[in-house]
Amino acid sequence: MKRAPFPPLIAAPTVGGQAVIEGVMMRSKSRLAIAVRKPDGEIVVELRPWFSLTSAAILQKPFLRGFPVLLETLVNGIKALNFSAMQSAEDEEGESELSPWHLVLTMVLALGVALGLFVVLPHFLSALMQWLGLSGDVDSISFNAWDGMFKMLVFVGYIAIISFVPDIRRVFQYHGAEHKVIWSFENGDEMTVANARAKSRLHPRCGTSFLLFVLAVSILLHTALVPVLMKIYTPDITIVKHLYIVAAKLLFMIPVSCVAYEIIRFAGKFNSNVLCRMLCWPGLALQMLTTKEPDDSQIEVAMAALKCAVSEEACS
């Protein structure tokens, strides 16, 4: 589908996005747009309000907004993925979007799998190191060092493995297209495929970087707070002690996500600063795995989503 060039915008608002199945979701302020390439080549675009959990003023405060933002992003992301799956399917007959109960169940399952992989599994692998005599108790620096190493290995290994799946690789290409188009928009360039293609596929505000900050902050916070918890209460039974610490680590994800969110906002806002560049570098390096170079048709889809998100007139 041919689309007219989009003129550059002055004082452009902050936008964010997410790759979906054969498409891209873009958010601008209180709305989002999902653009999907259908099997016949047509680009379908839908504009929706952004589901928000931060309408209350107190939940917009720094160091309080991170966890609600994480949850609302998950809700909107799952809805966008469901819409894209329907639109990109050859046969859409009988398919419908997720009901509220299905959405809640999907969210709980997604969070459960993530916490299981990146919190519970590393802890018990570290407990194995303790059993082998290679680590101290759960409140020791050596235990938390093993825990941190396993978290990073599981996280990076998981991304590396799924990147070999052809369908996931295409999602990663759309992820790259999303970043290129956002860079072009933020630079005030004319919104053309050629201008977007010249931009980097890496972006400091990416969700990949956010997850990496979450892991880094969790390692530091666990190292500091687990010894305090052990002084307050220490179960006598070993397995109960480990379950007690794992439960605490799951609860710690709330302050961890809040701190990580502020770090990534700071790093994205001052991305030309030397300190911020140092903070962003690990996340940008990891994006070499989670983004791939897109083709022109994928950039065109990302542009359609962004145009619709920032200007309702461009949705038609």
C-alpha positions in Angstrom: 0.0 0.0 0.0 1.4 3.4 -1.0 1.3 6.1 1.6 2.0 9.8 1.3 5.2 11.2 3.1 4.5 12.4 6.6 5.8 15.9 7.2 8.3 16.5 10.1 6.8 17.5 13.4 8.1 20.2 15.7 8.2 19.7 19.4 7.2 16.0 18.9 5.7 14.3 21.9 7.4 11.2 23.4 6.3 8.0 21.7 6.9 4.4 22.5 6.1 1.2 20.9 6.2 -2.6 20.7 6.6 -5.1 18.0 3.7 -7.5 17.4 2.9 -10.3 15.0 3.5 -8.9 11.5 3.2 -5.4 12.8 3.9 -2.6 15.3 2.0 -1.0 18.1 2.9 2.7 18.8 1.8 4.8 21.8 1.5 8.6 22.0 0.1 10.0 25.2 -3.3 8.6 25.9 -3.7 6.5 22.8 -2.1 3.7 20.8 -2.2 2.6 17.2 -1.6 -0.9 16.0 -0.6 -1.5 12.3 -0.5 -5.0 10.9 0.4 -6.3 7.5 -2.3 -8.7 6.4 -1.6 -11.8 4.3 -2.9 -10.0 1.2 -0.3 -7.2 1.7 -2.8 -4.6 3.0 -1.8 -2.6 6.1 -4.7 -2.4 8.6 -4.4 0.3 11.3 -6.5 0.6 14.5 -6.5 3.5 16.9 -7.4 2.7 20.6 -7.3 4.5 23.9 -4.3 3.6 26.1 -5.5 1.5 29.1 -4.0 3.2 32.1 -3.5 2.3 35.7 -1.8 5.7 36.6 -4.8 8.1 36.3 -4.5 8.8 40.1 -2.0 11.6 40.7 -0.1 9.7 43.4 0.6 6.9 40.9 2.3 9.4 38.5 4.9 10.3 41.1 8.5 9.2 40.5 9.5 5.9 42.2 5.8 5.0 42.5 4.8 4.9 38.8 7.1 2.2 37.6 5.1 -0.9 38.7 1.7 0.4 37.5 3.3 1.4 34.2 4.8 -2.1 33.9 1.3 -3.7 34.4 -0.5 -1.3 32.1 2.1 -1.9 29.4 1.6 -5.6 29.8 -2.2 -5.3 29.4 -1.9 -3.1 26.3 0.8 -5.2 24.9 -1.2 -8.4 25.2 -4.2 -6.8 23.6 -2.1 -5.6 20.7 -0.6 -9.0 20.3 -4.0 -10.6 20.2 -5.2 -8.1 17.6 -2.2 -8.6 15.4 -2.6 -12.4 15.6 -6.2 -12.1 14.4 -5.3 -9.7 11.6 -2.2 -11.6 10.3 -4.0 -15.0 10.3 -5.1 -16.3 6.9 -8.5 -17.3 8.3 -10.1 -15.0 10.9 -13.5 -16.8 11.0 -14.7 -17.5 14.5 -11.8 -15.6 16.2 -12.4 -12.8 18.7 -10.4 -10.7 21.0 -9.6 -11.7 24.5 -12.3 -11.4 27.1 -11.4 -9.7 30.4 -11.1 -13.0 32.1 -8.9 -14.4 29.4 -6.8 -11.2 29.6 -6.3 -11.6 33.3 -5.4 -15.2 32.9 -2.9 -14.4 30.2 -1.3 -11.7 32.3 -1.0 -14.0 35.3 0.5 -16.7 33.2 2.9 -14.3 31.5 4.0 -12.8 34.9 4.2 -16.3 36.4 6.5 -17.6 33.7 8.7 -14.5 33.8 9.1 -14.6 37.6 9.6 -18.3 37.5 12.4 -18.1 34.9 14.2 -14.9 36.2 13.6 -15.1 40.0 12.7 -18.6 41.2 15.0 -20.6 38.9 18.1 -18.5 39.5 17.5 -18.7 43.3 17.3 -22.5 43.3 20.3 -22.8 41.0 22.2 -20.7 43.5 20.9 -23.0 46.3 22.4 -25.9 44.3 25.8 -24.1 44.4 25.4 -23.8 48.1 24.6 -27.5 48.4 27.8 -28.2 46.3 29.8 -26.1 48.8 30.5 -23.4 46.2 28.4 -20.7 48.0 27.6 -19.4 51.4 24.1 -19.1 52.9 21.3 -17.1 51.3 22.4 -13.9 53.0 26.0 -14.1 51.8 27.5 -12.1 49.0 28.6 -15.3 47.2 25.0 -16.6 47.1 23.8 -13.3 45.6 26.7 -13.3 43.2 25.6 -16.7 41.9 22.0 -15.6 41.8 22.9 -12.5 39.8 25.0 -14.5 37.4 22.3 -17.1 36.8 19.7 -14.4 36.3 21.7 -12.8 33.5 22.6 -16.2 31.9 18.9 -17.3 31.9 17.8 -13.9 30.5 20.4 -13.6 27.8 20.2 -17.4 27.0 16.4 -17.2 26.7 16.5 -14.3 24.2 19.4 -15.9 22.2 17.5 -19.2 21.9 14.1 -17.8 20.8 15.9 -15.5 18.3 16.4 -18.7 16.1 12.7 -19.2 15.8 11.7 -17.8 12.3 8.4 -16.2 13.6 10.3 -14.6 16.5 13.0 -13.3 14.2 10.3 -11.5 12.1 9.0 -9.9 15.4 12.5 -8.8 16.1 12.7 -7.2 12.6 9.5 -5.3 13.4 11.2 -4.3 16.7 14.1 -2.8 14.7 11.6 -1.0 12.4 9.8 0.4 15.4 13.1 1.9 16.8 14.2 3.3 13.4 10.8 5.1 12.9 10.8 6.5 16.4 14.4 7.9 16.0 13.3 9.5 12.7 10.2 11.0 14.4 12.1 12.3 17.4 14.7 13.9 15.1 11.9 15.8 13.3 12.8 14.1 9.9 10.3 13.8 7.1 8.7 10.4 7.7 9.9 8.4 4.8 11.3 4.8 4.5 14.6 6.1 3.3 15.0 8.5 6.4 14.0 5.8 8.8 16.2 3.1 7.3 19.3 5.3 8.0 18.6 5.4 11.7 19.8 3.0 14.4 17.7 0.0 15.3 18.8 0.4 18.9 17.0 2.8 21.3 17.8 3.7 25.0 14.1 3.6 26.0 13.6 0.1 24.8 11.7 -2.4 27.0 14.7 -4.7 26.6 16.9 -2.2 28.4 14.2 -1.8 31.0 14.2 -5.5 31.7 18.0 -5.5 32.0 17.8 -2.6 34.5 15.2 -4.6 36.4 17.7 -7.5 36.7 20.6 -5.2 37.7 18.5 -3.4 40.3 17.1 -6.6 41.7 20.7 -8.0 42.2 21.7 -5.0 44.2 18.5 -4.8 46.2 18.5 -8.5 47.0 22.1 -8.3 48.2 21.2 -5.4 50.5 17.8 -6.5 51.8 18.0 -10.3 52.1 20.5 -10.1 55.1 18.1 -7.6 56.8 15.2 -10.1 56.3 17.3 -12.9 57.7 17.9 -10.9 60.9 14.2 -10.1 61.3 13.2 -13.8 60.9 15.0 -16.9 59.9 13.1 -20.2 59.4 14.8 -23.2 60.9 13.9 -25.6 58.1 16.1 -25.1 55.0 13.4 -25.5 52.3 11.1 -23.1 54.2 14.0 -20.6 54.5 14.5 -20.7 50.7 10.8 -20.3 50.0 10.6 -17.4 52.5 13.4 -15.6 50.6 11.9 -16.4 47.2 8.6 -15.0 48.3 10.3 -11.8 49.5 12.2 -11.5 46.2 8.8 -11.7 44.3 7.5 -8.9 46.5 10.7 -6.9 45.9 9.8 -6.8 42.2 7.5 -3.9 42.9 10.2 -1.5 44.2 12.7 -2.9 41.8 10.5 -2.1 38.8 9.9 1.4 40.2 13.6 2.2 40.5 14.4 0.6 37.1 11.7 2.7 35.4 13.2 5.9 36.7 16.7 4.9 35.6 15.6 4.2 32.0 13.6 7.4 31.8 16.6 9.4 33.0 18.9 7.5 30.6 16.5 8.1 27.7 16.0 11.8 28.4 19.7 12.5 28.6 21.0 10.0 26.1 23.8 12.3 24.9 25.3 12.5 28.5 28.4 10.4 29.0 27.1 8.8 32.2 23.7 8.0 30.5 25.5 6.5 27.6 27.4 4.2 30.0 24.1 3.2 31.7 22.5 2.5 28.3 25.4 0.6 26.8 24.5 -2.9 28.2 20.9 -2.5 27.2 21.8 -1.4 23.7 24.2 -4.3 23.4 21.4 -6.7 24.3 19.2 -5.1 21.7 21.6 -6.5 19.1 19.8 -9.8 19.9 16.2 -8.4 20.3 16.2 -6.3 17.1 17.1 -7.3 13.6 17.4 -5.1 10.5 13.9 -4.7 8.9 13.0 -4.6 5.3 11.2 -1.6 3.7 7.8 -3.1 4.0 8.3 -3.6 7.8 9.4 0.0 8.2 6.3 1.1 6.3 4.1 -0.7 8.8 5.9 0.9 11.7 5.4 4.3 10.1 1.7 3.7 9.6 1.4 2.9 13.3 3.3 6.0 14.4 1.4 8.3 12.1 -1.9 7.1 13.4 -0.7 7.3 17.1 0.3 11.0 16.8 -2.4 12.2 14.3 -5.8 10.7 14.2 -6.3 12.1 10.7 -3.5 9.8 9.5 -5.3 6.6 10.6 -7.5 6.4 7.5 
